[in-house]
């Protein structure tokens, strides 16, 4: 099966095309998350002295979703065969190490990132994990840049525009992850929690392209910008609230602003889903 076809004068590409192994690696995350969930239900999350299987559950599930979302949009990156293979197998290797470090160490009672009184083995795993996290960011920056090239845009203008917004959000998530590392934990001030910014940014990979996918007609293209801009503003509001060291769920300006932005980002989805002419195919086309 060819990766591209011509539909109505425009190139058309299918989600996930040629990314079977990255998809399987993403599904592995769900399998590991399921194992962790069963353990948590039977024995609870904490494992003495510093492990927490519930954290391994959330990490594996989140990484699995991230890999699946990435596999879906790689065909629109306009990367050559060799470049896609390089990214794919590099990311698979890094993801497999991340799964192993997060899961095994938490089951052993060790925080895989911030080791306290650990063995040389634990310190080594933590050091490599930090290096792997950095490589995950660098490789993804390489991928993100591709969507801002004209070659990628020509494959599917509306969808690539949505991916551009998503990539900016992902970069904010990566910045939050680096923030967690330098902060030696997710807690900022009295009640701030960086994990909200870190997690929600990645979900732009599903939220914004979904609006583009269900946009069947040119007049709906503005909805992509509404969702993308509102989502990014919501993340900025969350980030500022966290920087102030205050709880995200308190009744103050920035949490309310964030909630309003995410609500605005969701409105186009409702409008498009209620439209009788919405897209019914998984093909990506202009």
C-alpha positions as CSV (number, residue, x, y, z in Angstrom):
1,X,0.0,0.0,0.0
2,X,1.4,3.4,-0.9
3,X,1.8,6.0,1.7
4,X,0.2,8.7,-0.4
5,X,-2.6,8.9,-3.0
6,X,-4.1,11.7,-5.0
7,X,-7.6,12.7,-4.1
8,X,-9.3,15.6,-5.9
9,X,-6.0,17.1,-6.9
10,X,-4.5,16.9,-3.4
11,X,-2.3,14.3,-1.8
12,X,-4.1,12.2,0.8
13,X,-2.4,10.3,3.6
14,X,-3.8,7.8,6.1
15,X,-3.3,8.0,9.8
16,X,-0.7,5.5,11.2
17,X,0.4,4.5,7.7
18,X,3.7,2.6,7.9
19,X,4.0,3.0,11.7
20,X,3.0,-0.5,12.9
21,X,5.9,-0.9,15.3
22,X,5.4,2.5,16.9
23,X,1.8,1.7,17.4
24,X,2.7,-1.6,19.0
25,X,5.1,0.2,21.3
26,X,2.3,2.5,22.3
27,X,-0.1,-0.4,23.0
28,X,2.6,-1.9,25.2
29,X,2.2,1.1,27.4
30,X,-1.5,0.2,27.9
31,X,-0.6,-3.4,28.7
32,X,1.9,-2.3,31.3
33,X,-0.5,0.2,32.7
34,X,-3.1,-2.6,33.0
35,X,-0.6,-4.7,35.0
36,X,0.1,-1.7,37.3
37,X,-3.6,-1.0,37.7
38,X,-4.3,-4.6,38.8
39,X,-1.4,-4.4,41.4
40,X,-2.7,-1.1,42.7
41,X,-6.2,-2.5,43.1
42,X,-4.8,-5.6,45.0
43,X,-2.0,-4.1,47.1
44,X,-2.2,-0.3,46.8
45,X,0.2,2.1,45.0
46,X,3.0,2.8,47.5
47,X,6.0,0.4,47.6
48,X,8.5,1.0,50.4
49,X,10.6,2.9,50.7
50,X,10.0,5.4,47.8
51,X,8.2,3.5,45.0
52,X,4.6,4.1,43.8
53,X,3.1,1.7,41.3
54,X,0.2,4.2,40.7
55,X,2.8,6.6,39.2
56,X,4.1,3.8,36.9
57,X,0.4,3.2,35.8
58,X,-0.1,6.9,34.9
59,X,3.3,7.1,33.2
60,X,2.9,4.0,31.0
61,X,-0.7,5.0,30.0
62,X,0.4,8.6,29.2
63,X,3.4,7.5,27.2
64,X,1.3,4.9,25.3
65,X,-1.2,7.6,24.3
66,X,1.6,9.9,23.3
67,X,3.2,7.3,21.1
68,X,-0.1,6.3,19.4
69,X,-0.9,10.0,18.7
70,X,2.6,10.5,17.3
71,X,2.3,7.4,15.1
72,X,-1.0,8.8,13.7
73,X,0.5,12.0,12.5
74,X,4.0,10.9,11.3
75,X,2.7,10.3,7.8
76,X,2.0,14.0,7.5
77,X,5.5,15.0,8.5
78,X,6.8,14.7,4.9
79,X,9.9,13.0,6.2
80,X,11.7,10.7,3.8
81,X,11.8,6.9,4.4
82,X,15.2,6.9,6.1
83,X,14.4,9.9,8.3
84,X,11.1,8.3,9.5
85,X,12.8,5.0,10.2
86,X,15.5,6.9,12.2
87,X,12.9,8.7,14.3
88,X,10.7,5.6,14.7
89,X,13.4,3.2,15.9
90,X,15.1,5.8,18.1
91,X,11.8,6.6,19.8
92,X,10.9,3.0,20.2
93,X,14.2,2.3,21.9
94,X,13.9,5.3,24.2
95,X,10.3,4.4,25.0
96,X,11.2,0.8,25.9
97,X,13.8,2.0,28.3
98,X,11.4,4.5,29.8
99,X,8.7,1.8,30.3
100,X,11.3,-0.5,32.0
101,X,12.8,2.2,34.3
102,X,9.5,3.6,35.4
103,X,7.8,0.2,36.0
104,X,10.6,-1.9,37.4
105,X,12.0,0.8,39.7
106,X,8.6,1.6,41.2
107,X,7.9,-2.0,41.8
108,X,11.3,-2.2,43.6
109,X,10.4,0.7,45.8
110,X,12.6,3.2,44.1
111,X,11.7,6.6,42.6
112,X,13.2,6.2,39.1
113,X,13.9,9.9,38.8
114,X,14.8,11.2,42.2
115,X,16.7,8.5,44.0
116,X,17.1,8.7,47.8
117,X,19.7,6.5,49.5
118,X,19.7,4.2,46.4
119,X,22.3,1.7,45.2
120,X,24.8,2.4,42.4
121,X,22.4,0.5,40.1
122,X,19.5,2.8,41.0
123,X,21.7,5.9,40.5
124,X,22.7,4.6,37.1
125,X,19.1,3.9,36.0
126,X,18.1,7.4,37.2
127,X,21.0,9.1,35.3
128,X,20.2,7.2,32.1
129,X,16.5,8.0,32.5
130,X,17.4,11.7,32.6
131,X,19.5,11.3,29.5
132,X,16.7,9.4,27.7
133,X,14.2,12.0,28.6
134,X,16.4,14.7,27.1
135,X,16.7,12.6,23.9
136,X,12.9,12.2,23.8
137,X,12.6,15.9,23.7
138,X,15.4,16.5,21.2
139,X,14.0,13.9,18.7
140,X,10.5,15.3,19.1
141,X,11.8,18.8,18.3
142,X,13.2,17.4,15.1
143,X,9.8,15.9,14.3
144,X,7.9,19.1,15.2
145,X,10.0,21.2,12.9
146,X,8.9,19.2,9.9
147,X,5.3,20.4,10.3
148,X,6.3,24.0,9.8
149,X,7.8,23.2,6.4
150,X,5.9,23.9,3.2
151,X,6.3,20.3,2.1
152,X,4.3,19.0,5.0
153,X,1.7,21.7,4.7
154,X,1.0,20.7,1.1
155,X,0.0,17.2,2.1
156,X,-3.0,18.5,4.1
157,X,-3.1,22.2,4.9
158,X,-5.9,22.2,7.6
159,X,-4.6,19.1,9.4
160,X,-1.0,20.3,9.4
161,X,-2.1,23.7,10.8
162,X,-3.7,21.9,13.7
163,X,-0.6,19.8,14.2
164,X,1.4,23.0,14.4
165,X,-0.7,24.2,17.3
166,X,-0.4,20.8,18.9
167,X,3.4,20.8,18.6
168,X,3.7,24.2,20.3
169,X,1.6,22.7,23.2
170,X,3.8,19.7,23.3
171,X,6.9,21.9,23.6
172,X,5.2,23.6,26.6
173,X,4.8,20.2,28.1
174,X,8.4,19.3,27.6
175,X,9.4,22.6,29.2
176,X,7.2,21.6,32.2
177,X,9.0,18.3,32.3
178,X,12.4,20.0,32.4
179,X,11.0,22.3,35.1
180,X,10.1,19.3,37.2
181,X,13.6,18.0,36.9
182,X,15.2,21.2,37.9
183,X,12.7,21.7,40.7
184,X,13.4,18.1,42.0
185,X,9.7,17.3,41.9
186,X,6.3,18.5,40.7
187,X,5.3,20.7,43.6
188,X,5.9,24.4,43.4
189,X,5.4,26.7,46.4
190,X,2.6,25.7,48.7
191,X,0.1,24.2,46.3
192,X,1.4,24.5,42.7
193,X,1.7,21.3,40.7
194,X,3.7,21.2,37.4
195,X,2.2,17.9,36.4
196,X,-1.0,19.5,35.2
197,X,0.8,21.6,32.6
198,X,3.1,18.7,31.7
199,X,0.1,16.4,31.1
200,X,-2.4,18.6,29.5
201,X,0.0,19.9,26.9
202,X,0.5,16.5,25.4
203,X,-3.3,16.0,25.0
204,X,-3.3,18.8,22.4
205,X,-2.0,16.0,20.0
206,X,-5.5,14.5,20.2
207,X,-7.7,17.6,20.8
208,X,-6.6,20.0,18.0
209,X,-6.1,17.6,15.1
210,X,-9.4,16.0,16.0
211,X,-11.1,19.4,15.1
212,X,-9.2,19.4,11.8
213,X,-10.2,15.8,11.1
214,X,-13.9,16.5,11.5
215,X,-13.7,19.7,9.5
216,X,-15.2,18.7,6.1
217,X,-15.5,22.1,4.5
218,X,-13.2,25.1,4.0
219,X,-15.5,27.4,6.0
220,X,-14.8,25.4,9.1
221,X,-11.0,26.0,9.0
222,X,-11.4,28.9,11.5
223,X,-12.4,26.4,14.1
224,X,-8.9,24.9,14.0
225,X,-7.5,28.3,14.9
226,X,-10.1,28.9,17.7
227,X,-9.3,25.5,19.3
228,X,-5.5,25.8,18.9
229,X,-5.3,29.4,20.2
230,X,-7.7,28.7,23.1
231,X,-5.9,25.5,24.1
232,X,-2.5,27.3,24.1
233,X,-3.9,30.2,26.2
234,X,-5.3,27.7,28.6
235,X,-1.9,26.1,29.1
236,X,-0.3,29.5,29.6
237,X,-2.8,30.3,32.3
238,X,-2.2,26.9,34.0
239,X,1.6,27.5,33.8
240,X,1.4,30.9,35.4
241,X,-0.9,29.7,38.2
242,X,1.7,26.9,38.9
243,X,4.6,29.4,38.8
244,X,2.8,31.4,41.5
245,X,2.7,28.2,43.6
246,X,-1.0,28.2,43.9
247,X,-3.5,25.3,43.5
248,X,-5.1,24.9,40.0
249,X,-8.6,24.3,41.4
250,X,-8.8,27.4,43.5
251,X,-11.3,30.2,42.6
252,X,-8.9,32.8,41.2
253,X,-8.2,34.6,37.9
254,X,-5.9,32.1,36.2
255,X,-7.8,28.9,36.9
256,X,-11.0,30.5,35.8
257,X,-9.3,31.8,32.7
258,X,-7.8,28.4,31.9
259,X,-11.2,26.8,32.3
260,X,-12.8,29.3,30.0
261,X,-10.1,28.8,27.4
262,X,-10.5,25.0,27.4
263,X,-14.3,25.4,27.2
264,X,-13.8,27.7,24.1
265,X,-11.5,25.1,22.6
266,X,-14.2,22.4,23.1
267,X,-17.0,24.4,21.5
268,X,-15.8,23.9,17.9
269,X,-15.9,20.1,18.5
270,X,-19.6,20.3,19.4
271,X,-20.4,22.6,16.4
272,X,-18.6,20.2,14.0
273,X,-20.0,17.0,15.4
274,X,-23.5,18.4,15.1
275,X,-22.9,19.3,11.5
276,X,-24.5,16.8,9.2
277,X,-21.6,17.2,6.6
278,X,-18.9,16.1,9.0
279,X,-16.1,13.8,7.8
280,X,-16.9,10.1,8.0
281,X,-13.6,8.7,6.7
282,X,-10.2,8.3,8.3
283,X,-8.6,9.7,5.2
284,X,-6.8,13.0,5.7
285,X,-7.5,15.3,2.8
286,X,-7.9,19.0,2.1
